[in-house]
Amino acid sequence: MAKVKVKSKRSAAKRFKVTKNGKVLYSKQGRRHLLSVKSSKRKRQLGKTGVLKECEAKRVRSLLPYG
């Protein structure tokens, strides 16, 4: 009997990426609108990907079984 594949949660798959070492990356919020109010430094830092804390990354990894 073949092993059943586990589906990953699509909402999580679109928002997070798991690296080779198991870190979970995400894109930061606040880069969509009202950009004239924000400083250049703040906008530049919002463009970079962030790394989730380990306690939250554990939860995301359970949503992405093959991530």
N, C-alpha and C positions, 0 to 999 in steps of 0.2 A: 504494500500500500504506500502510495506517495505521501510525502510530508506536505502539509498544508502551509501555504504562504500566509504570512501575517501582513495585513494591510497597514500602511502608515497613515496617520491622520493628515489629510491633505492640507488643512489649514496650517499645521505646524511645518509641513514640508515646504510651504511657500515662504515661511517667515524665518526659518532657522536653517543653518548648515552645520553639520558635524565634521570636524577636521580629522585628519589621520590619527592624531594623538588623543582624540576624544573631546576636545574643547568644542563648545557650542557657540557659533557666531550668529549675530543678529544685526540688522540695520537699525540705526537709531531713529527715534521719532523727532518731529519738530522741524522737518526740512521741506514741508509742503507749501505753506503759505505764511504770510506776515513776515517775510524775510527782510523787509526794509528796517524792521525794528531791531533785528539781531545783528550783533557785531560780526565782522569778517572772520575773526578767530573762532567764534561760536559756530558759524555756518561751516567752516572748514572742518572742525572737529566732529560735527554732526554727519559729515559725509563719510567718515571712516566707519568700519564695522566694529562693533563692540563684542566683548567676550562675556558670556553669562557667568554669574557666580555659580559655584559648584552645587549649591543646594537647589538652585532653579534648573541647572543643566541636567540634573538627574531626572527631573520631571519631564523635560523635553525629550531626553533620550528614550524614555518609555513610550513616547508618542511616535518616535521614528525608529522602529525595530532594526532596520537595515542601514541606518544613518551612520 
